[in-house]
Amino acid sequence: MQWLGPYSLTTAAEEGEQARRAEAEADSLRAQQRPRRPGAGRSGRGPSGGVVMCAG
């Protein structure tokens, strides 16, 4: 049986870096797809943030 220790560590490091790059790209693409309404905030529920004001 052949010892594959260093190869496995190198491969794992490369796969980890590839996964980090893919996550960063996915985050970037998600950010581009979000509607860019002023005042929408992080909740995405519009300028009021989901708060309903009633006169009454």
Backbone hydrogen bonds in HBPLUS format (Angstrom, degrees):
<---DONOR---> <-ACCEPTOR-->    atom                        ^
c    i                          cat <-CA-CA->   ^        H-A-AA   ^      H-
h    n   atom  resd res      DA  || num        DHA   H-A  angle D-A-AA Bond
n    s   type  num  typ     dist DA aas  dist angle  dist       angle   num
A0008-SER N   A0004-LEU O   2.93 MM   4  6.02 158.6  1.98 156.3 162.5     1
A0009-LEU N   A0005-GLY O   3.03 MM   4  6.34 158.4  2.08 157.0 163.2     2
A0010-THR N   A0006-PRO O   2.93 MM   4  6.10 160.6  1.97 149.5 154.8     3
A0011-THR N   A0007-TYR O   2.86 MM   4  6.03 162.8  1.89 151.2 156.3     4
A0012-ALA N   A0008-SER O   2.86 MM   4  6.01 159.0  1.91 146.9 152.8     5
A0013-ALA N   A0009-LEU O   2.98 MM   4  6.16 156.2  2.04 144.7 150.9     6
A0014-GLU N   A0010-THR O   2.95 MM   4  6.21 158.3  2.00 150.7 156.6     7
A0015-GLU N   A0011-THR O   2.88 MM   4  6.09 161.1  1.91 152.4 157.7     8
A0016-GLY N   A0012-ALA O   2.91 MM   4  6.06 153.0  1.98 145.0 152.5     9
A0017-GLU N   A0013-ALA O   3.02 MM   4  6.25 157.4  2.07 146.2 151.7    10
A0018-GLN N   A0014-GLU O   2.92 MM   4  6.15 156.6  1.98 147.6 154.5    11
A0019-ALA N   A0015-GLU O   2.91 MM   4  6.10 153.6  1.98 145.5 152.4    12
A0020-ARG N   A0016-GLY O   2.99 MM   4  6.27 154.1  2.06 145.6 152.4    13
A0021-ARG N   A0017-GLU O   2.98 MM   4  6.26 158.8  2.03 149.7 155.1    14
A0022-ALA N   A0018-GLN O   2.95 MM   4  6.16 157.4  2.00 147.2 153.7    15
A0023-GLU N   A0019-ALA O   2.93 MM   4  6.14 155.7  1.99 148.2 154.6    16
A0024-ALA N   A0020-ARG O   3.01 MM   4  6.22 159.4  2.05 147.7 153.0    17
A0025-GLU N   A0021-ARG O   2.95 MM   4  6.19 155.4  2.01 147.7 154.5    18
A0026-ALA N   A0022-ALA O   2.89 MM   4  6.11 157.4  1.95 147.4 153.7    19
A0027-ASP N   A0023-GLU O   2.90 MM   4  6.12 158.7  1.94 151.0 156.5    20
A0028-SER N   A0024-ALA O   3.01 MM   4  6.20 155.6  2.07 143.0 149.7    21
A0029-LEU N   A0025-GLU O   2.92 MM   4  6.19 159.5  1.96 151.5 156.7    22
A0030-ARG N   A0026-ALA O   2.90 MM   4  6.10 158.7  1.95 150.3 156.2    23
A0031-ALA N   A0027-ASP O   2.96 MM   4  6.16 155.4  2.02 146.5 153.1    24
A0032-GLN N   A0028-SER O   3.06 MM   4  6.35 145.9  2.18 143.7 152.8    25
A0033-GLN N   A0029-LEU O   3.15 MM   4  6.40 137.4  2.34 141.4 152.2    26
A0033-GLN N   A0030-ARG O   3.16 MM   3  5.19 129.9  2.42  95.5 108.6    27
A0040-ALA N   A0037-ARG O   3.26 MM   3  5.59 155.0  2.33 135.2 131.4    28
A0049-GLY N   A0046-GLY O   3.07 MM   3  5.51 154.2  2.14 113.3 121.2    29
A0051-VAL N   A0048-SER O   3.37 MM   3  5.44 168.3  2.38 105.7 109.0    30
